[in-house]
Amino acid sequence: MAINITSLVIKSENFIIGKRTYTARYTPEIDEKYSDLMLKTGDLYRRVEKYDEDATLDEQRKLVKDSYQEMFDNSKDYLAAALGQKSADEIVNYADNRAVTVVKIAQAVFEAGQSDELKQKYGNNRAQRRSKGND
């Protein structure tokens, strides 16, 4: 008897954000783009850790602001590669240009292309909300 591992081959996934459905296409280039995003994020964390603890409040604010902007820009680039520039722009606008939200969306798009875990996770959450009458 053969074991079916077709579910490991994920070429695209659909995402609903707001009232629109977006399709991410998974390619080796997208994997490379996400690896680049992770490397840039790691470098950013190292720079923050090395930052002088004696920095003024204004210097700390600037570092945090610049760090969020860099994470935001890198995540937007990934979304543009996975979904197309127009879709990425729509999603960023829908998220009100909020860095944390855009970073989480980029991560979710990547994870969905790796396995069925994300679909199961969000499917289970939705089932739980329905049973509580929150959907």
N, CA and C atoms as an extended XYZ file, in Angstrom:
405
Properties=species:S:1:pos:R:3:atomname:S:1:resname:S:1:resid:I:1 pbc="F F F"
N         0.839       -1.175        0.000 N   MET     1
C         0.000        0.000        0.000 CA  MET     1
C         0.889        1.245        0.000 C   MET     1
N         0.569        2.180       -0.833 N   ALA     2
C         1.351        3.414       -0.958 CA  ALA     2
C         0.847        4.469        0.026 C   ALA     2
N         1.769        5.268        0.503 N   ILE     3
C         1.423        6.378        1.382 CA  ILE     3
C         1.291        7.625        0.519 C   ILE     3
N         0.160        8.287        0.612 N   ASN     4
C        -0.094        9.484       -0.183 CA  ASN     4
C         0.520       10.697        0.518 C   ASN     4
N         1.510       11.300       -0.113 N   ILE     5
C         2.146       12.490        0.450 CA  ILE     5
C         1.919       13.714       -0.441 C   ILE     5
N         0.873       13.651       -1.231 N   THR     6
C         0.546       14.757       -2.124 CA  THR     6
C         0.350       16.056       -1.354 C   THR     6
N        -0.153       15.969       -0.123 N   SER     7
C        -0.407       17.187        0.652 CA  SER     7
C         0.872       17.960        0.960 C   SER     7
N         2.026       17.326        0.777 N   LEU     8
C         3.291       18.025        0.999 CA  LEU     8
C         3.643       18.958       -0.154 C   LEU     8
N         2.995       18.756       -1.296 N   VAL     9
C         3.265       19.584       -2.471 CA  VAL     9
C         2.230       20.710       -2.496 C   VAL     9
N         2.658       21.879       -2.058 N   ILE    10
C         1.762       23.032       -1.998 CA  ILE    10
C         2.255       24.059       -3.013 C   ILE    10
N         1.464       24.250       -4.053 N   LYS    11
C         1.854       25.176       -5.121 CA  LYS    11
C         1.214       26.546       -4.962 C   LYS    11
N         0.046       26.575       -4.344 N   SER    12
C        -0.626       27.854       -4.110 CA  SER    12
C        -1.623       27.689       -2.969 C   SER    12
N        -1.971       28.809       -2.371 N   GLU    13
C        -2.977       28.844       -1.310 CA  GLU    13
C        -3.777       30.126       -1.460 C   GLU    13
N        -5.037       30.055       -1.093 N   ASN    14
C        -5.896       31.230       -1.101 CA  ASN    14
C        -6.034       31.766        0.317 C   ASN    14
N        -6.093       33.084        0.420 N   PHE    15
C        -6.246       33.758        1.702 CA  PHE    15
C        -7.361       34.774        1.583 C   PHE    15
N        -8.184       34.845        2.596 N   ILE    16
C        -9.222       35.869        2.640 CA  ILE    16
C        -8.764       36.925        3.637 C   ILE    16
N        -8.674       38.134        3.152 N   ILE    17
C        -8.327       39.269        4.000 CA  ILE    17
C        -9.356       40.343        3.689 C   ILE    17
N       -10.130       40.691        4.689 N   GLY    18
C       -11.250       41.594        4.449 CA  GLY    18
C       -12.281       40.853        3.620 C   GLY    18
N       -12.668       41.442        2.525 N   LYS    19
C       -13.663       40.816        1.650 CA  LYS    19
C       -13.051       40.268        0.375 C   LYS    19
N       -11.715       40.293        0.287 N   ARG    20
C       -11.027       39.832       -0.917 CA  ARG    20
C       -10.332       38.510       -0.675 C   ARG    20
N       -10.195       37.747       -1.745 N   THR    21
C        -9.428       36.507       -1.714 CA  THR    21
C        -8.158       36.727       -2.523 C   THR    21
N        -7.040       36.370       -1.923 N   TYR    22
C        -5.728       36.513       -2.559 CA  TYR    22
C        -5.115       35.131       -2.716 C   TYR    22
N        -4.351       34.942       -3.772 N   THR    23
C        -3.695       33.662       -4.022 CA  THR    23
C        -2.189       33.843       -3.983 C   THR    23
N        -1.558       33.082       -3.093 N   ALA    24
C        -0.093       33.064       -3.029 CA  ALA    24
C         0.391       31.893       -3.862 C   ALA    24
N         1.388       32.132       -4.671 N   ARG    25
C         2.012       31.087       -5.484 CA  ARG    25
C         3.375       30.787       -4.881 C   ARG    25
N         3.606       29.526       -4.580 N   TYR    26
C         4.848       29.120       -3.922 CA  TYR    26
C         5.842       28.587       -4.942 C   TYR    26
N         6.992       29.216       -4.975 N   THR    27
C         8.063       28.864       -5.907 CA  THR    27
C         9.382       28.877       -5.137 C   THR    27
N        10.439       28.342       -5.729 N   PRO    28
C        11.747       28.438       -5.067 CA  PRO    28
C        12.155       29.894       -4.814 C   PRO    28
N        11.754       30.795       -5.696 N   GLU    29
C        12.077       32.213       -5.509 CA  GLU    29
C        11.397       32.776       -4.259 C   GLU    29
N        10.172       32.330       -4.010 N   ILE    30
C         9.445       32.781       -2.816 CA  ILE    30
C        10.125       32.253       -1.562 C   ILE    30
N        10.559       31.003       -1.602 N   ASP    31
C        11.287       30.445       -0.456 CA  ASP    31
C        12.558       31.247       -0.190 C   ASP    31
N        13.250       31.607       -1.260 N   GLU    32
C        14.475       32.399       -1.125 CA  GLU    32
C        14.161       33.783       -0.555 C   GLU    32
N        13.060       34.366       -1.001 N   LYS    33
C        12.652       35.684       -0.507 CA  LYS    33
C        12.347       35.621        0.988 C   LYS    33
N        11.693       34.530        1.431 N   TYR    34
C        11.388       34.403        2.859 CA  TYR    34
C        12.667       34.164        3.657 C   TYR    34
N        13.578       33.370        3.131 N   SER    35
C        14.865       33.164        3.808 CA  SER    35
C        15.586       34.492        3.972 C   SER    35
N        15.547       35.304        2.935 N   ASP    36
C        16.157       36.628        2.996 CA  ASP    36
C        15.478       37.484        4.069 C   ASP    36
N        14.153       37.404        4.137 N   LEU    37
C        13.405       38.131        5.163 CA  LEU    37
C        13.847       37.701        6.559 C   LEU    37
N        13.997       36.397        6.763 N   MET    38
C        14.418       35.890        8.073 CA  MET    38
C        15.846       36.324        8.408 C   MET    38
N        16.739       36.294        7.426 N   LEU    39
C        18.118       36.734        7.654 CA  LEU    39
C        18.162       38.221        8.016 C   LEU    39
N        17.388       39.019        7.304 N   LYS    40
C        17.349       40.453        7.602 CA  LYS    40
C        16.770       40.709        8.991 C   LYS    40
N        15.753       39.935        9.359 N   THR    41
C        15.157       40.085       10.685 CA  THR    41
C        16.156       39.694       11.766 C   THR    41
N        16.885       38.599       11.548 N   GLY    42
C        17.913       38.181       12.501 CA  GLY    42
C        18.991       39.233       12.657 C   GLY    42
N        19.414       39.820       11.543 N   ASP    43
C        20.419       40.880       11.586 CA  ASP    43
C        19.887       42.088       12.346 C   ASP    43
N        18.632       42.396       12.134 N   LEU    44
C        18.004       43.510       12.833 CA  LEU    44
C        18.004       43.273       14.341 C   LEU    44
N        17.642       42.066       14.768 N   TYR    45
C        17.651       41.741       16.203 CA  TYR    45
C        19.054       41.848       16.787 C   TYR    45
N        20.060       41.395       16.041 N   ARG    46
C        21.446       41.497       16.526 CA  ARG    46
C        21.854       42.957       16.705 C   ARG    46
N        21.451       43.799       15.753 N   ARG    47
C        21.778       45.227       15.872 CA  ARG    47
C        21.097       45.853       17.084 C   ARG    47
N        19.859       45.450       17.344 N   VAL    48
C        19.134       45.980       18.503 CA  VAL    48
C        19.804       45.522       19.793 C   VAL    48
N        20.207       44.248       19.852 N   GLU    49
C        20.859       43.725       21.056 CA  GLU    49
C        22.186       44.416       21.329 C   GLU    49
N        22.909       44.785       20.285 N   LYS    50
C        24.207       45.438       20.441 CA  LYS    50
C        24.071       46.918       20.787 C   LYS    50
N        22.864       47.430       20.671 N   TYR    51
C        22.658       48.857       20.882 CA  TYR    51
C        23.043       49.241       22.301 C   TYR    51
N        23.637       50.364       22.443 N   ASP    52
C        24.117       50.864       23.729 CA  ASP    52
C        22.949       51.077       24.697 C   ASP    52
N        23.032       50.441       25.857 N   GLU    53
C        21.976       50.569       26.859 CA  GLU    53
C        21.900       51.979       27.438 C   GLU    53
N        22.951       52.748       27.270 N   ASP    54
C        22.979       54.109       27.800 CA  ASP    54
C        22.429       55.127       26.807 C   ASP    54
N        21.793       54.662       25.764 N   ALA    55
C        21.249       55.567       24.752 CA  ALA    55
C        20.141       56.419       25.365 C   ALA    55
N        19.994       57.599       24.827 N   THR    56
C        18.927       58.484       25.301 CA  THR    56
C        17.575       57.931       24.855 C   THR    56
N        16.527       58.442       25.455 N   LEU    57
C        15.179       58.012       25.094 CA  LEU    57
C        14.899       58.292       23.619 C   LEU    57
N        15.338       59.434       23.131 N   ASP    58
C        15.138       59.765       21.714 CA  ASP    58
C        15.889       58.793       20.804 C   ASP    58
N        17.095       58.406       21.193 N   GLU    59
C        17.866       57.436       20.405 CA  GLU    59
C        17.184       56.072       20.411 C   GLU    59
N        16.634       55.683       21.553 N   GLN    60
C        15.918       54.408       21.643 CA  GLN    60
C        14.659       54.436       20.779 C   GLN    60
N        13.944       55.538       20.828 N   ARG    61
C        12.736       55.672       19.996 CA  ARG    61
C        13.073       55.561       18.511 C   ARG    61
N        14.157       56.222       18.116 N   LYS    62
C        14.572       56.173       16.709 CA  LYS    62
C        14.926       54.748       16.299 C   LYS    62
N        15.639       54.034       17.154 N   LEU    63
C        16.003       52.649       16.850 CA  LEU    63
C        14.756       51.785       16.680 C   LEU    63
N        13.804       51.922       17.597 N   VAL    64
C        12.571       51.130       17.511 CA  VAL    64
C        11.798       51.496       16.249 C   VAL    64
N        11.663       52.785       15.979 N   LYS    65
C        10.932       53.230       14.783 CA  LYS    65
C        11.594       52.703       13.514 C   LYS    65
N        12.911       52.841       13.437 N   ASP    66
C        13.642       52.359       12.260 CA  ASP    66
C        13.541       50.840       12.119 C   ASP    66
N        13.571       50.134       13.241 N   SER    67
C        13.477       48.669       13.222 CA  SER    67
C        12.119       48.212       12.713 C   SER    67
N        11.048       48.831       13.220 N   TYR    68
C         9.710       48.488       12.751 CA  TYR    68
C         9.565       48.782       11.262 C   TYR    68
N        10.104       49.903       10.822 N   GLN    69
C        10.011       50.262        9.406 CA  GLN    69
C        10.734       49.239        8.535 C   GLN    69
N        11.896       48.794        8.988 N   GLU    70
C        12.657       47.812        8.219 CA  GLU    70
C        11.918       46.473        8.148 C   GLU    70
N        11.345       46.024        9.268 N   MET    71
C        10.575       44.774        9.267 CA  MET    71
C         9.353       44.909        8.362 C   MET    71
N         8.705       46.058        8.422 N   PHE    72
C         7.539       46.343        7.591 CA  PHE    72
C         7.906       46.284        6.108 C   PHE    72
N         8.993       46.966        5.730 N   ASP    73
C         9.431       46.988        4.329 CA  ASP    73
C         9.797       45.593        3.828 C   ASP    73
N        10.514       44.829        4.642 N   ASN    74
C        10.898       43.471        4.249 CA  ASN    74
C         9.675       42.575        4.085 C   ASN    74
N         8.700       42.718        4.966 N   SER    75
C         7.480       41.909        4.878 CA  SER    75
C         6.656       42.297        3.658 C   SER    75
N         6.586       43.591        3.360 N   LYS    76
C         5.881       44.042        2.153 CA  LYS    76
C         6.526       43.460        0.908 C   LYS    76
N         7.852       43.429        0.879 N   ASP    77
C         8.564       42.851       -0.269 CA  ASP    77
C         8.211       41.377       -0.442 C   ASP    77
N         8.137       40.645        0.668 N   TYR    78
C         7.780       39.230        0.592 CA  TYR    78
C         6.349       39.072        0.074 C   TYR    78
N         5.426       39.849        0.608 N   LEU    79
C         4.038       39.755        0.153 CA  LEU    79
C         3.921       40.088       -1.332 C   LEU    79
N         4.670       41.070       -1.790 N   ALA    80
C         4.643       41.421       -3.216 CA  ALA    80
C         5.150       40.261       -4.066 C   ALA    80
N         6.175       39.573       -3.591 N   ALA    81
C         6.712       38.434       -4.340 CA  ALA    81
C         5.728       37.266       -4.346 C   ALA    81
N         5.037       37.047       -3.238 N   ALA    82
C         4.128       35.899       -3.125 CA  ALA    82
C         2.771       36.156       -3.764 C   ALA    82
N         2.277       37.389       -3.664 N   LEU    83
C         0.905       37.684       -4.074 CA  LEU    83
C         0.794       38.654       -5.245 C   LEU    83
N         1.884       39.324       -5.562 N   GLY    84
C         1.848       40.375       -6.573 CA  GLY    84
C         1.792       41.735       -5.889 C   GLY    84
N         2.347       42.738       -6.548 N   GLN    85
C         2.460       44.067       -5.941 CA  GLN    85
C         1.104       44.679       -5.615 C   GLN    85
N         0.143       44.576       -6.542 N   LYS    86
C        -1.176       45.174       -6.314 CA  LYS    86
C        -1.845       44.558       -5.093 C   LYS    86
N        -1.811       43.239       -4.984 N   SER    87
C        -2.415       42.564       -3.839 CA  SER    87
C        -1.703       42.934       -2.545 C   SER    87
N        -0.378       42.988       -2.598 N   ALA    88
C         0.391       43.360       -1.403 CA  ALA    88
C         0.013       44.766       -0.949 C   ALA    88
N        -0.110       45.687       -1.892 N   ASP    89
C        -0.494       47.059       -1.546 CA  ASP    89
C        -1.889       47.106       -0.922 C   ASP    89
N        -2.824       46.330       -1.473 N   GLU    90
C        -4.180       46.288       -0.921 CA  GLU    90
C        -4.170       45.762        0.512 C   GLU    90
N        -3.391       44.714        0.743 N   ILE    91
C        -3.317       44.121        2.081 CA  ILE    91
C        -2.695       45.103        3.069 C   ILE    91
N        -1.633       45.762        2.658 N   VAL    92
C        -0.981       46.752        3.526 CA  VAL    92
C        -1.965       47.876        3.863 C   VAL    92
N        -2.717       48.333        2.878 N   ASN    93
C        -3.723       49.369        3.138 CA  ASN    93
C        -4.804       48.853        4.074 C   ASN    93
N        -5.260       47.614        3.855 N   TYR    94
C        -6.285       47.033        4.718 CA  TYR    94
C        -5.785       46.936        6.160 C   TYR    94
N        -4.500       46.657        6.324 N   ALA    95
C        -3.893       46.551        7.660 CA  ALA    95
C        -3.533       47.927        8.219 C   ALA    95
N        -3.962       48.983        7.550 N   ASP    96
C        -3.684       50.357        7.977 CA  ASP    96
C        -2.192       50.628        8.133 C   ASP    96
N        -1.384       50.012        7.269 N   ASN    97
C         0.072       50.199        7.281 CA  ASN    97
C         0.696       49.867        8.633 C   ASN    97
N         0.082       48.982        9.366 N   ARG    98
C         0.568       48.612       10.695 CA  ARG    98
C         1.631       47.531       10.554 C   ARG    98
N         2.838       47.834       10.984 N   ALA    99
C         3.986       46.946       10.791 CA  ALA    99
C         3.756       45.565       11.386 C   ALA    99
N         3.294       45.494       12.619 N   VAL   100
C         3.132       44.200       13.290 CA  VAL   100
C         2.157       43.314       12.519 C   VAL   100
N         1.067       43.896       12.041 N   THR   101
C         0.069       43.126       11.301 CA  THR   101
C         0.630       42.632        9.975 C   THR   101
N         1.331       43.484        9.260 N   VAL   102
C         1.899       43.103        7.960 CA  VAL   102
C         2.937       41.997        8.135 C   VAL   102
N         3.746       42.081        9.175 N   VAL   103
C         4.738       41.032        9.456 CA  VAL   103
C         4.035       39.708        9.737 C   VAL   103
N         2.965       39.734       10.532 N   LYS   104
C         2.221       38.504       10.846 CA  LYS   104
C         1.576       37.907        9.599 C   LYS   104
N         1.064       38.755        8.727 N   ILE   105
C         0.451       38.264        7.488 CA  ILE   105
C         1.506       37.601        6.613 C   ILE   105
N         2.669       38.219        6.484 N   ALA   106
C         3.749       37.627        5.685 CA  ALA   106
C         4.142       36.267        6.250 C   ALA   106
N         4.218       36.172        7.562 N   GLN   107
C         4.570       34.901        8.193 CA  GLN   107
C         3.493       33.849        7.929 C   GLN   107
N         2.231       34.233        8.031 N   ALA   108
C         1.135       33.292        7.792 CA  ALA   108
C         1.133       32.800        6.349 C   ALA   108
N         1.399       33.696        5.404 N   VAL   109
C         1.453       33.307        3.988 CA  VAL   109
C         2.570       32.297        3.777 C   VAL   109
N         3.722       32.546        4.377 N   PHE   110
C         4.833       31.601        4.246 CA  PHE   110
C         4.475       30.253        4.866 C   PHE   110
N         3.976       30.256        6.096 N   GLU   111
C         3.675       29.005        6.800 CA  GLU   111
C         2.637       28.170        6.059 C   GLU   111
N         1.676       28.827        5.438 N   ALA   112
C         0.643       28.090        4.705 CA  ALA   112
C         1.228       27.326        3.531 C   ALA   112
N         2.327       27.787        3.011 N   GLY   113
C         2.981       27.100        1.903 CA  GLY   113
C         3.872       25.961        2.339 C   GLY   113
N         4.009       25.770        3.637 N   GLN   114
C         4.894       24.737        4.154 CA  GLN   114
C         4.172       23.460        4.545 C   GLN   114
N         2.959       23.582        5.055 N   SER   115
C         2.248       22.384        5.509 CA  SER   115
C         0.779       22.715        5.710 C   SER   115
N         0.033       21.718        6.123 N   ASP   116
C        -1.380       21.911        6.405 CA  ASP   116
C        -1.624       22.413        7.823 C   ASP   116
N        -0.565       22.609        8.605 N   GLU   117
C        -0.732       23.002       10.000 CA  GLU   117
C        -1.492       24.318       10.147 C   GLU   117
N        -1.189       25.300        9.303 N   LEU   118
C        -1.849       26.594        9.420 CA  LEU   118
C        -3.337       26.460        9.126 C   LEU   118
N        -3.667       25.707        8.077 N   LYS   119
C        -5.080       25.515        7.757 CA  LYS   119
C        -5.791       24.830        8.913 C   LYS   119
N        -5.144       23.818        9.497 N   GLN   120
C        -5.745       23.121       10.626 CA  GLN   120
C        -5.888       24.051       11.819 C   GLN   120
N        -4.864       24.839       12.079 N   LYS   121
C        -4.878       25.763       13.209 CA  LYS   121
C        -6.031       26.748       13.081 C   LYS   121
N        -6.131       27.403       11.917 N   TYR   122
C        -7.181       28.388       11.749 CA  TYR   122
C        -8.547       27.739       11.580 C   TYR   122
N        -8.594       26.570       10.998 N   GLY   123
C        -9.856       25.843       10.902 CA  GLY   123
C       -10.373       25.466       12.278 C   GLY   123
N        -9.471       25.003       13.152 N   ASN   124
C        -9.858       24.657       14.518 CA  ASN   124
C       -10.312       25.892       15.281 C   ASN   124
N        -9.598       26.996       15.122 N   ASN   125
C        -9.993       28.226       15.801 CA  ASN   125
C       -11.376       28.671       15.355 C   ASN   125
N       -11.633       28.552       14.059 N   ARG   126
C       -12.937       28.949       13.546 CA  ARG   126
C       -14.034       28.035       14.095 C   ARG   126
N       -13.745       26.733       14.139 N   ALA   127
C       -14.721       25.794       14.691 CA  ALA   127
C       -15.004       26.115       16.154 C   ALA   127
N       -13.976       26.474       16.900 N   GLN   128
C       -14.165       26.831       18.308 CA  GLN   128
C       -15.010       28.095       18.439 C   GLN   128
N       -14.755       29.093       17.582 N   ARG   129
C       -15.543       30.331       17.631 CA  ARG   129
C       -17.002       30.044       17.303 C   ARG   129
N       -17.226       29.187       16.309 N   ARG   130
C       -18.601       28.850       15.937 CA  ARG   130
C       -19.331       28.196       17.089 C   ARG   130
N       -18.643       27.292       17.779 N   SER   131
C       -19.299       26.593       18.882 CA  SER   131
C       -19.613       27.540       20.036 C   SER   131
N       -18.890       28.658       20.108 N   LYS   132
C       -19.145       29.654       21.150 CA  LYS   132
C       -20.116       30.729       20.673 C   LYS   132
N       -20.507       30.663       19.404 N   GLY   133
C       -21.422       31.645       18.855 CA  GLY   133
C       -20.770       32.973       18.525 C   GLY   133
N       -19.449       32.963       18.301 N   ASN   134
C       -18.725       34.199       18.021 CA  ASN   134
C       -18.454       34.415       16.546 C   ASN   134
N       -18.877       33.560       15.667 N   ASP   135
C       -18.536       33.677       14.241 CA  ASP   135
C       -19.591       34.432       13.480 C   ASP   135
